[in-house]
Amino acid sequence: MSIQTWQHKDLLDVSQLSNEEIFFILDNAKRFQEVNHRAVKKVPTLKGKTITLFFAEPSTRTKLSFDTAAKRLSADTFTLGKTGSSVQKGESLKDTALTLEAMHPDIVVIRDSSSGAAQFLADRLKCSVVNGGDGWHAHPTQALLDAFSLRDAWNGEFTGKTLLILGDINHSRVARSNINLLARLGVNVRICAPKTLLPRYLDNFPVTVYSDLAKAVCDVDAIMCLRLQLERQAAGLLPDLADYSRRFCLTSALLAKAKPHAKILHPGPMNRGLEIADDVADCNDSLVLNQVSAGVATRMAVLYLYGTRNDGLTINPNIGE
């Protein structure tokens, strides 16, 4: 690996990363995964660093994952949410950014319901900004942890594999980031959804589009189910949830059409019985809990890289060993 120093100030989208940088993050995540299995799950890598978690949108997995990752790297963490902050009182994102800057954090992790919020913050802060999900736009660390999970399950091979992303594609930042990252690594990506839940400009997506789930699942190596993001949808896109479940819920009968031991992913939270059946969510080939574990390790790798970029240090490719 030729990377010696990390050149990026911020992580806003996976599109800014080269393939070499993606694999560098995944390799470091693998080493941090080992740290997470130790009796003492802590390293002094970011001791003295301050990480602010600015979550203006509800989150359980991402927020807890970043917080756990930062603490295991020995960083100090502070959490700012919309509820209980001046954002709830009408403070603008610009003024919140200036307030954060005055506190001199080393990294700000932001989640916001507005697409472009992470870029807006990054343009105004001297510290690193890591996008924890902004509107429909991007969720780079989710795509990285999904790639980490699939890399383990596929014995390091991406080229020639086929992944189906099923569900609310149009409103999903997870879908956009995964399509961007995995297609670049050689994965054949399929998407399946009702027409009302497909992106408008599909020519810009390196995917094969299906409307029939029974055809979409045939011979795939993995299936990623997405939840219906009803909070982001306009009224009338899905007039009947029962009909959606009948047509687009991943069942064991449909899974049988995929390749043997096809892997199941879901970024959570899961709506069991609506987008995924109970027995599929809990089957032996489900990677859902692997994704949670991978999230901590991957975010440790990301925070390590962005937390040490200004220290004048040569990046240690064996960190965590």
N, C-alpha and C positions, 0 to 999 in steps of 0.2 A: 504494500500500500504506500503510495507516494505522498499522501496527505500529511503535511507536517503541522500546519496551522489551519484553523477554521476561518474561512474568509467571509462568511455571511454574518451580518449584524443581526438579522431577524429570520425567523422561520414562519413565513406567511402562507406558503403553498408548496406542495411537492414539486411543482413545475420549476422552481428555482434551483433544485438540486440535480446534479449530474448523477448518472447511474453509479459512478464510482463513489460519490458521496452517500448515496442511498445505501449501498452495501457496506460502507464504512460505519454508518449508524447501526445497521443491523448486526454487524460483527461486534461492535461495542455493546449493543443490547444483549447479545449472547453472553458476553463476559459479566455484565451486570446481573443477568439472570442467575448466574452462579452465586453471586453475592446474596441474592434473595433467598437462596436455599441454605445459607449458613445459619448457625445457631445465633450469631450476632450479625444482624442484617444492616450493617452500617459501615461506611467508609468515610474518611475525612476529606474527600475530594473537594467539596465546596464549603468547607468550614470558613466562616466569616462572610459568606455571600448572603445576600438578601433576595428572596424571590417573592414577588407579590402575585397572588392569584386574584385577578379581577374578573369575577364571574357575574356578569349582568344578566345572564340567562340561566335558568335552573339546570343543574347537573349533579349527578351522583358519581358515576364511574370516572368520568374525565377529571373532575375536581379532586376526588379522593385519590385517584391514581397519581396526579401531579403532586399533590401534597405528600403522599407517601414517598414518591420518588425523590423529592427535594429533601425530605427529612433523612432518608437513607443515605443521601450524599452529604449530610451534616449541615445543610443550609438552614438559615432562619426563614420561616415562611409567615406571611401575613395574608389574610383573606379579606377581600372587599367584594361585597355583593350589592345588587341593586336594592334589595330590601335592607334597610338599616343604614344606607349611605345617602349622600347628598344627591345621587343620581335619582333616587326616588322623589326627591324634592324638586326635581326639574333641572338639576345641574347639567350642563352640556358635556359631551364627551371631551371637547377641547379643554374645558376647565378641569375636568377630572384628570386628564392627561398632565396638565400643568401641576396639579396637586401631587400626582404620583412622581413626577420628575423632581419636585422639591424634596422628596423623601430619599432620593438617590438609591433606588433599588438596582440590582444587577440584572435582573430579568423580570419582566412582567408577562404573565400568562393571561390572555384575555379570551373570554367567551362572550359573544354578543349576538343578539338576534338580527343585527343589521349586517348585510354583506358589505365588506370593505372596512368594517370597524377596526380590524387588526392593522390594516395598512394605514388607516387614519392615525392610529396611535403610534405606529412605528415611525411615521413621518415627523412626529413631534417629540419623541423621546430619544435621549442619547443612549439609554440602555437597550438591551436586546428585548424584542417582543416576540413571543411564541404564540401562534394562533391556536387556541383551544376550540375553535369552531366559530365561524362568523356567518350567520344567516344561511343562505343556500350555497354560499361560495366555496368554502374549503374547510377541511379538517385534516391537516397534514399528519399529525401524530397518530390519528386513527388509521390512516392508510399505511403508515409505517409499521404499526403494531399488527395490522392484518397481514402485511407482507411477511413480517417476522413469524407469525403463526403458520402461514402457508409454507414458508420456507422450511420450517421444521417438519411439517406434515408431508411435504413433497421431497424430502431428502435433498434440499438445496436447489432443486430444479424448478424453474419457472417456464422456460421456453417450451412451447407446445402444449402446455396445460390449458384447460378450458374452465373458466369461471362464469357462472350465471349469477347476475345481481338481480334480485327479484323484489318488486314492490314499488314504493313511491320514489321513483328515480328523480323526478323533476324538482322536488323540494329537498333533496338529500345532498348535503355537502359531503357526506361519507361516500356516496356513489361517485361524485365528481372526482374526489381525490383518489379513490381506489382505481377508477378507470384510467386516470392520468398515469398513476404510478405503475400499476400492474401491466397495462398494455405496453409500456416502455420496456418492461422486463421480459417481454415475450409471451405474455399470457393472452390467449384468445378470450375476449370478454364478450359475453352475451348479456342483454338486458331484457327483462320481461315485465310489462306493466299494462294497465289500461291506457288507452290513448290519451286520456285526460291527465295522466300522471307521467307522461313522457316529456322530456325537454323539447322545446320548440325547434331548435336548430340541431337536429340529430346528425347532420353532415359533419359537424365539428367534433363528433364523438367517435373514437376508433372502436366501434362496437357493432355487433349484429343484433338486430331488434326482433323480438318475438312478441306476439300477442296471445299465443296459445302455450300455456305452461307445460302441457303434456309433450309438446315438441321441443320447447326450450330446455328441458332437463335432460334430454336424451344424450347419453355418453359424456356428461360433464364430469370434471374432476372435483369440483367444489361448487357449493351454492351459498350465496350470501343473501339472507333475507333482511329486508328493511322494514321498519315500522311505518305505519301510516302517520304522517305528520299533519294531523288534522288541524293543529294550531296555526299552520302556515298555509293551509289550503283555502281557496275561495269556495264559497257555498255552491253546491251543485256539482262539484267534480265527482263526488261519489254519493249519489243519492241513496244507495242501499248497501250497507256494510255486509249484510248477510250474503248478497250476491258476490261482493268482492271476495269474501272468504271462500265461497264455493268455487270461484274461478282461479284465485291466486294464492290460496293458503297451501304451503308445502306440507304434504301428507306423506306417510310411509309408502303409499301406493305410487305416488309420483316419484318419490326418491328412488324406488326400485328401477326406474328407467335410466337413472344416472349410472356412471361406472361403479363397480363394486367398491365399497368403502369410500365413496365420495364424501368429502368433508363439508360440514355444516358450520356456517359463521353467522353471527348476528351482533351488530354493535350495541344493541340494547337501547332502551328497555324493550323487552319482548312483550308483544300482545299475543299470548298463547291462544290458539284457536282462531285467530283472525289472519295472521300472516304465516304462522308456523304451528304445526300440531305438537301437542305435548310429547308424544313418543319420538318425534324427530328432534325436538329441542334437546331431549335428554338421551339420545342414542349414543352408542360408543364412538361414533365418528364425529360427534359434535365437538367443535373447537371453541364454543362460547366461553367456557371458563379459562381455556388456554389464552383467549384474547385478553381477558382481565389480567392474568399473570403477565402476559407479554406487554401489556400497557405500562405496568410499573417499570419493567426493564428498559423498554424503548424510551420512555420519558426520562429515565435516569441518563440514558445515553445522550439524549437531546439537551437536557439541562447541563450535563457535563461539558458538552462542546460549546454551548453558548455562554456558560458561566465562566469558562477559562479562556475565552478567545482574546481578551485584552491583557492577559497576565504575562505575555512575552514568553510563554512556555511552548516547547515542542510537544505536540499532542502525543500522548503515550498510547500506542495501539494495544497495549496489554493491560490497560486500566481494569481494575477489578480482579486481576489474577494474583 
